[in-house]
Amino acid sequence: MIDLTIKQALQKLKSREISATELTRAYLNRIEQFGKDLNCYITVTPERALADATASDERYANGNALPLDGMPIAMKDLFATRGIRTTAASRMLENFVPEYESTVSQKFIDAGTVLLGKANLDEFAMGTFSKTSYFGAPVNPWQIEKHLTAGGSSGGSTSAVAGGLAIAATGTDTGGSIRFPSAMTGLVGMKPTYGLCSRWGCVAFASSLDTPGPIARTVEDTALMLAAMAGHDSKDSTSSPKAIFETDGNLQPVLGNGKKLRIGIIKEFNNVKISDDMKTLFEKRIADLKSLGAEIVEVSIPNILDALAAYYIIAPAEASSNLARYDGMRYGLRIEGDGPYDTYKKTRAAGFGEEVQRRMIIGTAVLSSESYEVYFMQAARVRRMIADSFKDAFDKCDLIVCPSSAGTAMPLDSDLTPLEYYALDLFTVAMNLAGIPAASVPCGLATNGLPLGIQVVGPRFSDMRVLQLAKHIEECAQIDNRPTKIMGK
C-alpha cells in the first residue's frame, strides 16, 4: 500500500477496496521498520494516527468523505500542533507542547488527513543538509547505505515521503528548503506564491521569506496537498486575499494539441557550474518541452547571482529578530544564571546550535546602527531589483525553467565550509526574495543512479500553471520513485 499515490489511495478508499485504518497501519509498520535508519521523524504519533484513521473510515461509511480523508501525512516540526510537541529540531524547544494549532495543520485536519508524526528538519529551518537538527540528520532513502543527505531544511519530510514513511508531507521554504530536498530525493516540492499559505502557528525563521508548501511523489498529489493548505487567513497579516488554489488533482496540459507556451531560460545561469548529468538532463527536458510545442526564449535576471548575498543578509537579520523571543523566561529551555542577563546568556548558549548562533550573530551585526544602511538596506534594494527583473522577464515568457541544484545528493559527512553550504542555495533563493511560485520536479536519474530536479518558476499566483508545466516534465522524465523501488523492499 505504501507505493500508492494520493490519487490512487483516495480511489481505493472511495471504492472500499482498502480502509483508512489499513492504510495507516501500513505506514506505521513502515515507520517501525525504517524510522530509526532514516531518522525522518522527531515525534511519531501512532495513537493519534489510528484515531484519525478511524474517523476517516466512519466518514467513508457515511458518505461524508473529506477531500484528503485517510491520507497519512508527516507534518514538518515547525508547525504548531495542539497537544503534540513542536520542537523546531532545537534543544530550545525540545519539550514545548503548544496549546494551539497552526493554520496549515488545522487545514489538514479539516481535510481529513491522518497525522503520522512530526518530521525532522534543520534547527529552526536553518541549513541545507538537515544536519543542524538537535535530533540528528535524516537520511536519504536513495542508496541508504551511503548515508546521503535528504536535503534541508525539510529533509525529514522528504526522507519520510521518499522512503514510504508518509504518503505526503508539509515543508517550509525560506531559501529553497522544500525544492532542494525534493530534488535530492526524487520528489515534487512546491514553494507557493508568498501569502498563498498561512504562516500563522509556524515557528518563524525569516518572516518575509518563509513559505509553507507541500511535498509529494507526483505533481498531481502536490496539487491536492496545496489545495488543502492554501487560503486567506485573517490571523496572518502577510496572507493574501487572493489566496485561492482549487483542484480535483486532474491538471490540464498547457502544451500539446496546438497549445503554445513561452518558456524562459535564465541567461545568467548559463555560466554557473553544474554537473554533467544535470546539464544533460536539463537539455533533454528542454528538448522535450520544445517538441511539445513550447517556444524557448532566453531571459535575463541581471542581479540573480547577487541573490545569495542578499538572502544571507536579509534572512539572518529577520532570524535575529524572530529568535529574540527565546530567552528562557516564558517558554522553552531555561538555564538558571546569576540574574536575568546571565540566564539569557546561558539559556541561549545551551539552547541554540552552532548554525543558529552564527546566523543570529550575523543578523544582529547587519542590523546595528553602523551596518544597517551599508548591508541590510543594500540587500533590500537588491531584493527589489531581482523582483522587478522577474516581472520584466515574465513579459517575455510565461514560465521559467532552471535547475533545482547543481548536482545529486552528497554524503552527510561531506566536509563543506558554511559558505559552501550556503552556495548550494544558488538556484533557489531568488524566488523567495521575489515571492514567486516555484516547483521542483524530478527530471531524471544521474549516472550514479540518484535523482535530479528541475524548477518551474512563474509570476505571482500562477501556481496552477507552474504545476501544469511540471506535470509535462514529470511525464517526460518518467522516473520510478516508488518507495519499494527506491529502498528495494
C-alpha positions as CSV (number, residue, x, y, z in Angstrom):
1,M,0.0,0.0,0.0
2,I,2.9,2.4,0.6
3,D,3.5,2.6,-3.2
4,L,0.1,4.2,-3.7
5,T,-0.1,7.9,-4.7
6,I,-2.7,10.1,-3.0
7,K,-4.9,9.9,-6.1
8,Q,-4.7,6.1,-6.2
9,A,-5.3,5.8,-2.4
10,L,-8.3,8.1,-2.5
11,Q,-9.8,6.0,-5.3
12,K,-9.3,2.7,-3.4
13,L,-10.7,4.3,-0.2
14,K,-13.8,5.5,-2.0
15,S,-14.4,2.2,-3.7
16,R,-13.8,0.5,-0.2
17,E,-11.0,-1.7,-1.6
18,I,-9.0,-0.6,1.4
19,S,-9.7,1.2,4.7
20,A,-8.0,4.2,6.1
21,T,-7.1,2.1,9.1
22,E,-5.4,-0.5,6.9
23,L,-3.5,2.3,5.0
24,T,-2.4,4.0,8.2
25,R,-1.2,0.7,9.8
26,A,0.9,0.0,6.6
27,Y,2.7,3.4,7.1
28,L,3.1,2.9,10.9
29,N,4.6,-0.5,10.2
30,R,7.0,1.1,7.7
31,I,7.9,3.7,10.3
32,E,8.6,0.9,12.8
33,Q,10.8,-0.8,10.2
34,F,12.8,2.1,8.8
35,G,12.2,5.0,11.1
36,K,15.4,4.6,13.1
37,D,17.5,4.1,9.9
38,L,16.1,7.2,8.2
39,N,15.7,9.4,11.3
40,C,13.0,11.3,9.5
41,Y,10.6,11.8,12.4
42,I,11.2,13.6,15.7
43,T,7.9,12.6,17.1
44,V,5.7,9.7,15.9
45,T,2.0,9.8,16.9
46,P,0.6,6.3,16.3
47,E,-2.4,6.7,18.7
48,R,-3.4,10.0,17.0
49,A,-2.9,8.4,13.6
50,L,-5.2,5.4,14.3
51,A,-7.8,7.7,15.8
52,D,-7.7,9.9,12.7
53,A,-8.0,6.8,10.5
54,T,-11.0,5.5,12.4
55,A,-12.7,8.8,12.0
56,S,-12.0,8.7,8.3
57,D,-13.4,5.2,7.9
58,E,-16.6,6.4,9.6
59,R,-16.9,9.3,7.1
60,Y,-16.4,7.0,4.2
61,A,-19.0,4.7,5.5
62,N,-21.5,7.6,5.9
63,G,-20.7,9.1,2.5
64,N,-19.3,12.2,4.1
65,A,-15.6,11.8,3.0
66,L,-13.4,14.9,3.1
67,P,-11.0,16.0,0.3
68,L,-8.0,14.1,1.7
69,D,-9.7,11.7,4.0
70,G,-7.5,9.0,5.3
71,M,-4.2,10.3,3.8
72,P,-1.3,9.5,6.2
73,I,1.0,12.6,6.2
74,A,4.0,13.9,8.0
75,M,4.0,17.4,9.4
76,K,7.3,19.3,9.4
77,D,8.1,20.0,13.1
78,L,7.8,23.8,12.6
79,F,4.0,23.7,12.5
80,A,2.4,24.0,16.0
81,T,0.2,21.0,16.7
82,R,-2.1,21.2,19.8
83,G,-1.1,18.7,22.4
84,I,1.9,17.3,20.4
85,R,5.4,18.6,21.0
86,T,6.7,21.1,18.4
87,T,10.5,21.3,18.6
88,A,11.8,23.1,15.5
89,A,14.5,20.5,15.8
90,S,16.1,22.6,18.6
91,R,17.1,21.9,22.2
92,M,15.5,25.3,22.9
93,L,12.0,23.8,22.2
94,E,12.7,20.2,22.9
95,N,9.8,19.8,25.3
96,F,7.5,22.5,24.0
97,V,3.9,21.4,23.6
98,P,1.6,24.0,22.1
99,E,-1.9,24.7,23.3
100,Y,-2.9,25.9,19.8
101,E,-3.0,24.5,16.2
102,S,-1.2,26.2,13.3
103,T,-3.5,27.3,10.4
104,V,-1.8,24.8,8.0
105,S,-2.1,21.8,10.3
106,Q,-5.7,22.7,11.1
107,K,-6.5,22.8,7.4
108,F,-5.2,19.3,7.0
109,I,-7.3,18.2,10.0
110,D,-10.3,19.8,8.2
111,A,-9.3,17.9,5.0
112,G,-9.4,14.6,6.9
113,T,-5.7,13.7,6.8
114,V,-4.1,11.3,9.3
115,L,-1.2,12.7,11.3
116,L,1.7,10.1,11.4
117,G,4.1,12.4,13.3
118,K,6.3,15.5,13.2
119,A,9.1,15.4,10.6
120,N,12.8,16.2,11.3
121,L,14.4,19.3,9.9
122,D,17.4,21.7,10.3
123,E,17.2,23.5,13.6
124,F,14.8,26.4,13.2
125,A,14.9,25.6,9.4
126,M,18.4,26.9,9.2
127,G,20.5,24.7,7.0
128,T,20.9,22.8,3.7
129,F,21.5,19.1,4.8
130,S,19.2,18.9,7.9
131,K,22.5,18.3,9.8
132,T,21.9,21.1,12.2
133,S,18.9,19.2,13.8
134,Y,19.4,18.7,17.6
135,F,18.0,15.2,16.9
136,G,20.5,14.2,14.3
137,A,20.2,14.3,10.5
138,P,17.6,12.5,8.5
139,V,19.0,10.1,5.8
140,N,18.2,10.0,2.1
141,P,16.3,6.7,1.3
142,W,18.1,6.6,-2.1
143,Q,21.2,4.4,-1.7
144,I,20.6,4.4,2.0
145,E,23.8,2.6,2.8
146,K,25.8,5.6,1.6
147,H,24.2,7.9,4.2
148,L,23.4,10.7,1.7
149,T,21.7,14.0,2.6
150,A,17.9,14.2,2.1
151,G,18.4,17.9,1.8
152,G,17.3,20.7,4.1
153,S,15.7,22.2,5.8
154,S,12.7,19.9,5.1
155,G,14.9,16.9,4.9
156,G,12.8,14.8,7.4
157,S,9.7,15.5,5.3
158,T,11.4,14.4,2.0
159,S,13.1,11.4,3.6
160,A,9.7,10.2,5.0
161,V,7.9,10.6,1.7
162,A,10.6,9.1,-0.5
163,G,11.1,6.2,1.9
164,G,7.4,5.4,2.2
165,L,7.0,6.5,5.8
166,A,4.3,9.1,4.7
167,I,2.2,9.4,1.6
168,A,3.0,13.2,1.5
169,A,4.3,15.9,3.9
170,T,4.4,19.6,4.6
171,G,7.5,21.7,4.4
172,T,8.6,25.3,4.6
173,D,10.7,27.1,2.0
174,T,12.7,30.1,3.1
175,G,15.5,29.9,0.5
176,G,14.9,26.5,-1.2
177,S,14.1,24.3,1.8
178,I,11.3,22.5,0.0
179,R,12.7,22.4,-3.5
180,F,16.3,21.4,-2.8
181,P,15.5,18.4,-0.6
182,S,12.8,17.4,-3.0
183,A,15.3,17.4,-5.8
184,M,17.7,15.3,-3.7
185,T,15.1,12.6,-3.0
186,G,13.2,12.4,-6.4
187,L,10.1,14.1,-5.2
188,V,7.9,17.1,-6.2
189,G,8.2,20.0,-3.9
190,M,6.3,23.3,-4.3
191,K,7.2,26.8,-2.9
192,P,3.9,28.5,-3.5
193,T,3.4,32.2,-4.0
194,Y,4.3,34.1,-0.8
195,G,1.0,34.7,1.0
196,L,-0.9,31.7,-0.5
197,C,-0.4,29.5,2.6
198,S,-0.7,30.9,6.1
199,R,2.4,31.2,8.3
200,W,0.3,31.5,11.5
201,G,1.4,29.0,14.0
202,C,4.6,28.1,12.1
203,V,7.8,28.7,14.0
204,A,9.4,31.8,12.3
205,F,12.8,31.9,10.7
206,A,12.7,34.9,8.3
207,S,9.1,36.2,8.2
208,S,9.3,37.9,4.7
209,L,10.7,34.7,3.1
210,D,9.1,31.7,5.0
211,T,6.6,29.9,2.7
212,P,4.7,26.8,3.8
213,G,4.3,24.3,0.9
214,P,3.6,20.6,0.0
215,I,5.9,17.7,-0.8
216,A,4.7,14.6,-2.6
217,R,5.7,11.9,-5.1
218,T,3.7,13.2,-8.0
219,V,2.7,16.6,-9.4
220,E,-1.0,15.8,-9.0
221,D,-0.5,14.8,-5.4
222,T,1.3,18.0,-4.8
223,A,-1.6,20.0,-6.3
224,L,-4.0,18.1,-4.0
225,M,-1.9,18.9,-0.9
226,L,-1.6,22.6,-2.0
227,A,-5.4,22.9,-2.4
228,A,-5.8,21.8,1.2
229,M,-3.1,24.2,2.5
230,A,-4.0,27.4,0.6
231,G,-6.4,30.1,1.6
232,H,-6.5,33.5,3.2
233,D,-6.0,33.7,6.9
234,S,-7.0,36.8,8.9
235,K,-4.6,35.8,11.7
236,D,-1.6,36.2,9.3
237,S,-1.0,39.8,8.2
238,T,1.0,38.6,5.2
239,S,-1.7,36.2,4.0
240,S,-3.1,37.4,0.6
241,P,-6.8,38.0,-0.1
242,K,-6.0,36.3,-3.4
243,A,-5.0,33.1,-1.6
244,I,-7.1,30.6,-3.6
245,F,-6.0,27.4,-5.1
246,E,-8.6,24.8,-6.1
247,T,-8.1,21.5,-8.0
248,D,-9.5,18.0,-8.2
249,G,-6.0,16.7,-8.9
250,N,-6.5,16.5,-12.6
251,L,-4.2,19.0,-14.1
252,Q,-4.9,20.2,-17.6
253,P,-2.0,20.2,-20.1
254,V,-0.6,23.6,-21.1
255,L,1.3,22.1,-24.0
256,G,0.4,19.9,-27.0
257,N,-2.6,19.9,-29.3
258,G,-1.5,23.3,-30.7
259,K,-1.2,25.0,-27.2
260,K,1.7,27.5,-27.1
261,L,3.8,28.5,-24.1
262,R,6.9,30.6,-23.9
263,I,9.4,29.1,-21.6
264,G,12.3,31.2,-20.4
265,I,15.9,30.1,-19.7
266,I,17.8,32.4,-17.4
267,K,20.9,33.7,-19.2
268,E,22.9,34.4,-16.0
269,F,22.7,30.7,-15.1
270,N,24.5,29.6,-18.3
271,N,27.9,30.1,-16.8
272,V,27.1,28.6,-13.4
273,K,28.9,25.3,-12.9
274,I,26.6,22.3,-12.7
275,S,27.3,18.6,-13.0
276,D,27.5,17.0,-16.5
277,D,24.4,14.9,-15.6
278,M,22.4,18.0,-14.6
279,K,23.4,19.7,-17.8
280,T,22.4,16.6,-19.9
281,L,19.1,16.0,-18.3
282,F,18.2,19.7,-18.3
283,E,18.9,19.9,-22.1
284,K,16.8,16.7,-22.6
285,R,13.8,18.0,-20.8
286,I,14.0,21.4,-22.6
287,A,14.1,19.5,-25.9
288,D,11.0,17.5,-24.8
289,L,9.1,20.7,-24.0
290,K,10.1,22.1,-27.3
291,S,8.9,19.0,-29.1
292,L,5.5,19.5,-27.3
293,G,5.2,23.0,-28.9
294,A,6.9,25.2,-26.3
295,E,8.8,28.3,-27.5
296,I,12.2,28.5,-25.7
297,V,13.4,32.1,-25.1
298,E,16.4,33.4,-23.2
299,V,15.6,35.9,-20.4
300,S,17.8,38.0,-18.2
301,I,17.6,38.4,-14.4
302,P,20.6,40.7,-14.1
303,N,21.1,40.5,-10.3
304,I,20.2,36.9,-9.8
305,L,23.7,35.9,-8.9
306,D,23.6,38.5,-6.2
307,A,20.6,36.9,-4.7
308,L,22.6,34.6,-2.5
309,A,24.5,37.5,-0.8
310,A,21.2,39.5,-0.4
311,Y,19.5,36.4,1.1
312,Y,22.2,35.8,3.6
313,I,21.9,39.3,4.9
314,I,18.1,39.6,5.0
315,A,17.4,36.1,6.4
316,P,19.8,36.2,9.3
317,A,18.6,39.8,10.1
318,E,15.0,38.6,10.4
319,A,16.1,35.5,12.3
320,S,17.9,37.5,14.9
321,S,14.7,39.5,15.5
322,N,12.4,36.4,15.5
323,L,14.6,34.3,17.8
324,A,15.0,37.1,20.4
325,R,11.8,35.7,22.0
326,Y,13.7,32.6,23.1
327,D,15.1,34.0,26.4
328,G,14.3,31.3,28.9
329,M,11.7,33.4,30.6
330,R,8.3,32.4,29.1
331,Y,8.6,29.0,27.5
332,G,11.2,26.6,26.2
333,L,14.6,25.8,27.7
334,R,15.7,27.7,30.8
335,I,19.3,27.6,32.3
336,E,19.4,29.4,35.6
337,G,22.1,32.1,35.9
338,D,23.1,34.8,38.3
339,G,20.3,37.2,37.4
340,P,18.3,37.7,34.2
341,Y,21.2,38.7,31.9
342,D,23.3,35.6,32.9
343,T,20.1,33.4,32.5
344,Y,19.7,34.8,28.9
345,K,23.3,34.0,28.0
346,K,23.3,30.5,29.5
347,T,19.9,29.6,28.0
348,R,20.8,30.8,24.5
349,A,24.3,29.2,24.6
350,A,22.8,25.9,25.6
351,G,19.6,26.1,23.6
352,F,20.8,27.2,20.2
353,G,23.1,25.1,17.9
354,E,26.1,26.5,16.2
355,E,24.5,27.4,12.9
356,V,21.6,29.2,14.5
357,Q,24.0,31.1,16.7
358,R,26.1,32.0,13.6
359,R,23.1,33.4,11.8
360,M,21.8,35.3,14.8
361,I,25.2,37.0,15.3
362,I,25.3,37.9,11.6
363,G,21.8,39.2,11.7
364,T,22.4,41.3,14.8
365,A,25.5,42.7,13.2
366,V,23.9,43.8,10.0
367,L,21.0,45.4,11.9
368,S,23.4,47.5,14.0
369,S,23.3,51.2,13.5
370,E,26.8,51.1,11.9
371,S,25.8,48.4,9.4
372,Y,22.1,48.8,8.7
373,E,22.4,51.2,5.7
374,V,25.5,49.6,4.3
375,Y,24.3,46.0,4.5
376,F,20.7,45.5,5.2
377,M,19.2,48.3,3.2
378,Q,21.6,47.5,0.3
379,A,20.4,43.9,0.4
380,A,16.8,45.1,0.4
381,R,17.5,47.2,-2.7
382,V,19.0,44.1,-4.5
383,R,15.9,42.2,-3.5
384,R,13.6,44.8,-5.1
385,M,15.8,44.8,-8.3
386,I,15.5,41.0,-8.5
387,A,11.7,41.1,-8.1
388,D,11.5,43.7,-10.8
389,S,13.7,41.7,-13.1
390,F,11.5,38.7,-12.8
391,K,8.5,40.9,-13.7
392,D,10.3,42.1,-16.8
393,A,11.2,38.5,-17.7
394,F,7.6,37.4,-17.4
395,D,6.7,40.0,-20.0
396,K,8.8,37.9,-22.4
397,C,7.9,34.4,-21.3
398,D,5.0,32.7,-19.5
399,L,7.2,30.5,-17.2
400,I,10.8,30.0,-16.4
401,V,12.7,26.6,-16.1
402,C,16.1,26.2,-14.4
403,P,17.9,23.5,-12.3
404,S,16.9,22.9,-8.7
405,S,20.5,22.1,-7.8
406,A,24.0,21.8,-9.3
407,G,24.2,18.0,-8.7
408,T,22.9,15.0,-6.8
409,A,22.7,14.3,-3.1
410,M,26.1,14.4,-1.3
411,P,27.1,12.3,1.7
412,L,26.0,13.7,5.1
413,D,29.6,13.7,6.2
414,S,30.7,16.0,3.4
415,D,33.4,18.4,4.7
416,L,32.0,21.7,3.5
417,T,32.5,25.1,4.9
418,P,29.5,27.2,5.9
419,L,29.9,29.3,2.7
420,E,30.0,26.2,0.6
421,Y,26.7,25.0,2.2
422,Y,25.2,28.4,1.6
423,A,26.2,28.3,-2.1
424,L,24.0,25.2,-2.6
425,D,21.0,27.5,-2.4
426,L,22.2,29.5,-5.5
427,F,19.4,28.2,-7.8
428,T,16.5,28.7,-5.3
429,V,16.9,31.8,-3.1
430,A,16.0,34.4,-5.8
431,M,12.4,33.0,-6.0
432,N,12.0,33.6,-2.2
433,L,13.3,37.1,-2.5
434,A,10.7,37.8,-5.3
435,G,7.9,35.9,-3.5
436,I,7.0,34.0,-6.7
437,P,5.9,30.3,-7.0
438,A,8.4,27.6,-7.9
439,A,8.2,23.8,-8.0
440,S,11.0,21.3,-8.2
441,V,10.1,18.2,-10.3
442,P,12.2,15.1,-10.9
443,C,13.9,15.4,-14.4
444,G,15.6,12.0,-14.4
445,L,18.4,10.0,-12.9
446,A,22.1,10.8,-13.0
447,T,24.7,8.2,-14.0
448,N,25.2,7.4,-10.3
449,G,21.5,6.4,-10.1
450,L,20.4,9.4,-8.0
451,P,17.6,11.7,-8.9
452,L,17.9,15.3,-10.1
453,G,15.3,18.0,-10.3
454,I,14.3,20.9,-12.5
455,Q,12.4,24.0,-11.2
456,V,9.4,25.6,-12.9
457,V,9.0,29.2,-11.9
458,G,6.1,31.5,-12.6
459,P,4.7,35.0,-11.8
460,R,2.9,35.6,-8.5
461,F,-0.3,33.5,-8.2
462,S,0.5,31.4,-11.3
463,D,0.8,28.3,-9.0
464,M,-1.6,26.2,-11.1
465,R,0.2,26.9,-14.3
466,V,3.6,26.1,-12.7
467,L,2.3,22.7,-11.7
468,Q,0.7,22.1,-15.1
469,L,4.1,22.6,-16.8
470,A,5.8,20.5,-14.0
471,K,3.4,17.6,-14.9
472,H,4.7,17.7,-18.5
473,I,8.3,17.4,-17.2
474,E,7.3,14.6,-14.9
475,E,5.7,12.7,-17.8
476,C,8.8,13.2,-20.0
477,A,11.2,12.1,-17.2
478,Q,9.3,9.0,-16.1
479,I,11.4,8.2,-13.1
480,D,10.2,5.4,-10.8
481,N,10.1,6.9,-7.3
482,R,8.0,4.2,-5.6
483,P,9.4,3.6,-2.1
484,T,9.7,-0.1,-2.6
485,K,11.7,0.6,-5.7
486,I,14.0,3.1,-4.0
487,M,14.7,1.0,-0.9
488,G,14.5,-2.4,-2.6
489,K,12.0,-3.6,0.0
